[in-house]
Amino acid sequence: MKVRRLDTADATFTEALESLTRYEAALDDRVQETVRGIIADVRMRGDAALIEYTARFDGAVGTSMAGLTIGPEGLRAALDGLDPEVSAPLRSAAERVRRYHEHQLAQSWQYTEPDGTVLGQRITALDRVGIYVPGGKAAYPSSVLMNAIPARIAGVSELVMVTPVPRGERNPLVLAAAALAGVDRVFTIGGAQAVAALAYGTATVPRVDKIVGPGNAYVAAAKRQVFGQVGIDMIAGPSEILIIADGCAPPDWMAMDLFSQAEHDELAQVLILSPDPAYLDRVAESIARLLPGMPRKEVIESSLGARGALIRTRDLEEACEIASRIAPEHLELAVEDPQTWLPRLRNAGAIFLGRWSSEAVGDYCAGPNHVLPTSGTARFSSPLGVYDFQKRTSLIGLTADGARRLGGLAATLARGEGLEAHAQSAEYREKETG
């Protein structure tokens, strides 16, 4: 196939780039209305609604909530039953994810001013977190690790996972990952109904404080609608990869790296930027040659055609500037000396340094989280991490001297805002001498 070519020297480049990279999550009115009805139904009928929706959408007919629940014993059995050739890599990935995220754990702190005033910040974990794991077209044990392990490190008391199992076919690798990551129990339900159950609780499914994890349009719409009732991680768009290349990596590597994200979704964004047009020609040749052999050829081809491009830049500095403007989910810095160019990259969910660093390794076992901001939100958002499962509470402890020192200041500012009760509240303590 022929992939779109862009050149920063063209007068129409900026307009073409903005059109290519713009992604506005379509809030389909029908999806929104359907989800609104499902949420209301689950709130009203609880478990009965969950059983009915699971039968309708997943084919789990004639079951009960007990039949849709997997406890610690079932999760452990799934882990113990894995072939060692499968369980060993899963355990290794879990350990790498755990080791990386342990560095993110924040600690409480406080300090005392000369008059005895104590100020500080207390760090506490969320009590209960719900993890949504897709289970329709594919299974994602890696997502279980990436969502559950940081929560456990943060100190979350209870982890509840929901995942649909169409036709009742449970994926042992997903359940094994849940056991490794410390999930307490799993409910084999999915869709908007699972999000509603986590947000509001039913007789069987406990209400959580935050919901994390990806899903389809109905799951995303449900997370959007329950936000405020519970916390959520983010509303994620299609996968993205942007590669900055100086020609040091074999073109086949670059083509396959583009494929690795294109195969996720027909709307995935896949871009490569290079100042070397001859190198881009070789990447284009690799794409054409390798694509026919890919199992998900149609999906990759759709992604490359809709939101893919080979972009010639004036130099690597311009490539970095464009990349920072796009703020991609994944950014591969496939250049000879990546540390030289790293300071020029301001916005990205994850940056892969050098030609040996494939995005695919980051998805599974490098250690950093693969739940990343998309659709340009890396300009102001961060990867999922331990900090997403911790709360910060301010601590303020005044002594009598501190109250006298700060009372007048507070009263003056309060009256400037027209809030007399605030002013007098501060002054009562300022004037107290006992």
N, C-alpha and C positions, 0 to 999 in steps of 0.2 A: 504494500500500500504506500501511498505518498503522504507524508506528514507535512503539515503546514510549515512554511519557512518565513521567518520574520527577520528584519534587519534594522538595528537601531538608527542607521543612517537615513532610513526612509522617512519622509515627511509625515506619513500616516502611522508611524510606529506606535506612538503613545495611545492613539485611539484604538488601534488594533489590539494592543496588549490589554487595555482596560476591558475591551469587549470579551477577550479570551479568558481573562482571569476573574471576571465578575461572576459571583455565584450568589444568588439570592434564593434562600430556601423558600420554595413556594409553599405558602400556608394555604393549602387546598381547603376551601370552605367545607367540602364534603367530609374530608378527613377530620377537620376540627369539630364538626358537628357530631360525627360518629363517635369520636373520642369523648366528647362532652357527655353524650348519652351513656356510654359505657361507664364512665367514672361515676355518674349519678346513680346508675343501677347497682354498681358494686357498693357504693356508700349505703344504699338503701337495703339491699338484699344480702350483702356480704358473701359468705361461702357459697350459697346457692347460686349466685350469679357467676362466681368463679368456675364452678363445676359446669354450668351450662355453656359458658364461653369456651372453656377448654374442650368440651365435647364438640362444639360447633367448628372451632378453628383448628384444633389439633387431632381430632378424631378419637379422643379419650372418652369413649362412651361407657356409661355404667360404672363410673368410678366414684370415689368419695374423696374428701380432703385428706383422709388418711392414706389413700392410694396415690395422692399427689404430693406426699411429703416424704422426704428422705432425711433421716437423722444421721448422727455421727457414725453409727455402726455401718450404715449403708455406704457412706462416703469412704470409710476406712476399707470396707470390703472391695470397693472399686479400685482403690489404690493397691491393695494387696494382690488383686487379681491381674494387674497389668503384667505384660511380658517385660522382663528386665531390660530388654533392648529398647523398650519404650519408656519405662519408668525412670531409668537412669538419666536420660537427657532431660526429662521433666523435672526431676529432683535437682539436677545441676542448674537448670534455668531458674528454678524457684530460689535456690541459694544465692545466685548472682543478683537477682532482683532484690532479695532481702538485704544483702550486703550493701548494695548501692543506697537503698532507701533508708537504712539506719543512719546514714550521714545527715539526713534531713530533719531528724527529730529535734524539735525546738524545746527549750527549757524555760521554766519560769525565772523571773528575775525581779529584784527590787533594790532600792537604795534609800538611804536616810539623809535628809538635809540637816544643816547645822542646828535648826530649832527642833529637831526630832520628827519632822514630817516624813512619813514613809510613803513612797510612791513605787509602783511596780506593775508587773504584768504576770498574771497567772495563766499557765497553759494547761488545758484539760482536754481530754478526748471526748468525741461524741459518744453517746451511750449505745446507739444501735444504728447500723448502716445496712441499707438494702443494695444488693448488687444485681444488676440486670445483665444476663449473658445471653446473646442471641443463640437460637438453636434451630433455625429454619433451614436455609440453604446450606449452611455450614456450621461447624462447631468450633468454638474458640477457647481452648484451655488456656492459651496465653493471656486472654483478657481476664480470666479468673485470677491468674497470678498477679497481673498488673493492677487490678482493682482491690483485691483482698489483702495482699501482703502489706502495702502501705498503711491500710486501715488497722491491721493488727499491730504493726510497729507503733502507730500513733497511740495505741492503747484502747481502741474501741472494744467495748465489753461484749457485743454480740454482732455477728455478721450473718445476715439472712440473704440467701441467693435465690433468685427466680430465673428459670430458664425453660422455654417451651420444649417439649419432646414430641414432635409430630408422630402420630400413630403409636405413641408409647415407647418409641425406640430410644432408650436412654444412652447417652454417649459416655462410656466408662472413662475416657480420658478427661472429659470435663469434670466429672464427679471426682476423679482422682486428684485433679488440680485443686478442687475445692477442699479436699482433705488436707493436701499439702499446705495450702494457704491459710488454713485455720477457720474455714467457714463452719458455722455451727449447725445450720440446717438448710435444706434446699426444698423449694416448692416448684414442682414441674408445671408451672403456668407461665404464660408469656403475654405479650401484647399490652395494650392500654389497660386491660383488666389487672394485670400483674402490677403495673405502676400504681394504679388506684388502690390496690390492696395494701401495698407498702406505704402509701401516703396516708391512708386513713385507717388502716387496720380492719381486720375481720375477726370473727371468733377464733380462727385458726392462725391467720397470718398477722404477725405483730406489726404495729405501726413503727416506722423508722424515723430517724432524724434527717437522713440524707439518702438520696438515691444516686448511684453512679453506674456507668456502663452504657454501651451503645445499643442501638436498636433501629428498627425500621421507621417509616414516616409516622406510624401510629404511636409507637413508643416515644419518639421525639416530641410529637404533639402532646402526648399525655404528660411527659416531664415538664413541658412548658406550662401546661395548665395547672399542675399541682405545685409549681414553684411558689414559694411563699408559705405554703402549708408545710412543706419540707424543703430542705436544700437539695440542689442538684449539682452535678459536676459541670456540665456544659451541654449546649446543643450542637452536636458535631455535624459538619457537612461531609461531602465526599472526600476520599483520600487525596493527598497531594504529594508530589515530589518535584523538587527543582534541583537540577544539577548544574554546578559551575565547573566547567572542564577546560583545562589548558592543553589537552591532548596527550597527557602522560598515561592515561588508562586505556586499555584495549577497547575499541569501539563496541565489541560484543558485550563487554561488562556494562557499558552505559546503556545499551539497548535493553539488556535484561533488567537493569535497575529500573528503567522506565516501565517495563512490563510488570514489575513486582507491585507497583501501585495501580497501574491501569487494569490489572486483572481483578481488583476489588470491586469495581463499579464502572458502569458506562459513563458516569459523570466525573470520574477521577481526573485530576489535573496533573499532566505530566509535561515538564518543560526541561530543556537543556540549553544552557547559555555558554557560548564560547567565542573568543575573538578569532578563531581559526576556521574559516569556511570549509577548507578541505577536510578538516576533522569532522565537521558536521555532516559532510557528504558521506564519510565512512560510517558514521553512526546511522545515517539514513539507510545505507546499504545493509548494515547489520540488522536493522529493524525489519526490512523487507525479507531478508533471508531467514531470520529466526522465527518470525511470527507464525508461519504456517505450521510449525511443529508444536505450538503451545496449546495445551488442552482447553484453555479459556480464550481461544483465539478471537471469537466474536466479541467478547466483552472488551478485550484489549484493543481491538480494532476500532470499536465504537468510541472508547475513551480517547485514543490517539486522534481520531477524526474530529471529535467534538471539542476537546480541550487540551490537545497536545500541540507542541511546537518545538522546532529547532530554531534557536535565536542567535544570530551573529551580533556580537557586541564590538565596540571599538577596542576595548581592552578589558582586562580582568577587573579593574577598578569600577568600570561602568557596570559590569556584570554584578558586582557586589551591591552597587547602588540599586539596581533594578530588583535584585533578590530581596533587599530590605524593604523595598516599596511593596512587593507582593506579599511578604511575610508568610512564607509557605509552612505547611505542617512539617515536612521533612526537607532538609537542605543538605545535599551532598557537595562537599568542597573537594572535588576530584582534581586537585592541583599538586604540583611537586612539593610546595612548601605551604601547607595549609595554615600554619600558625602566623605567617606573614599577613594573610588576608582575613583571618578571623576577626580582628578588631574592627574591620570595616562592615561586618555583618551585624546589623542592629536587631532584626526581627526574624525569628524562626522558632518553630516548636522544638526541633532537635537539629543539631548540626553534626554531620558526619565528616570527620577530618581525614582527608587523604584518600587516595584511590583504593586502598585496602578496606575501607570502612563502608560496607554495604548497608543500605537501609534495612534490608531483610534481617540482618543480624540484630539490629535494634528492635525489630518487631518481636523477637522471641527471647533472646538470651544475653544481650550485652549487659543489661542491668537497669539502665534508665527506663522510665515509664514510656509505654507506647501510646498512652492516651494523651493526645496532643491537640492544641488549638488549631482549627482549620478556618478557611474562608477569610484569611487576613486577620483573624483575631489574635494571632501571635504578637500583634502590635501592643496588646494590653493584657494578654492572658499567658498562662504558664502550663506546663505539663501537669497531669495529675500527680500528686505526691502526698507524703505524710502530712504536710501542712493543710491539706484539704480535709483532713479528719480531726484536726485540732481546733479548739476555740481559744481565743485570747480574751481574758477578762482584766480590765484595769483595776488596780488597787490604789486606794487613796486613804491614808490614815493621818489626820492632823492632830497635833498636840494643841494645848491652849495657846502657846506662843505662835504656832503656825496659823491657828484660826485668827488671832489678832493681826498677824502680818498680812494674811491674804483676804481677810474679811472686807476691809475698806476697798481694796482693789476690785473685788467681786461686786460690791455694792455699787461702785461708780459705773462699772460696765453694765450692770443690770438696769440701772436707771437710764442709761443711755439707750437701752433697748425697750424702755417703757415697762419693765417688769418689777414692780415695787415689792411684791412678796419675795422675790429672789433677793432683792437688796436687803430687806429687813431680816430674812433668814440668815444671811451672812453676817449682818451687823449684830444680831443677838449674841453671837459667839464672840465677835470682835470686842464687844463691850463688857462681856462677862469677865470678872476678875477673880471669882471664887475658884 
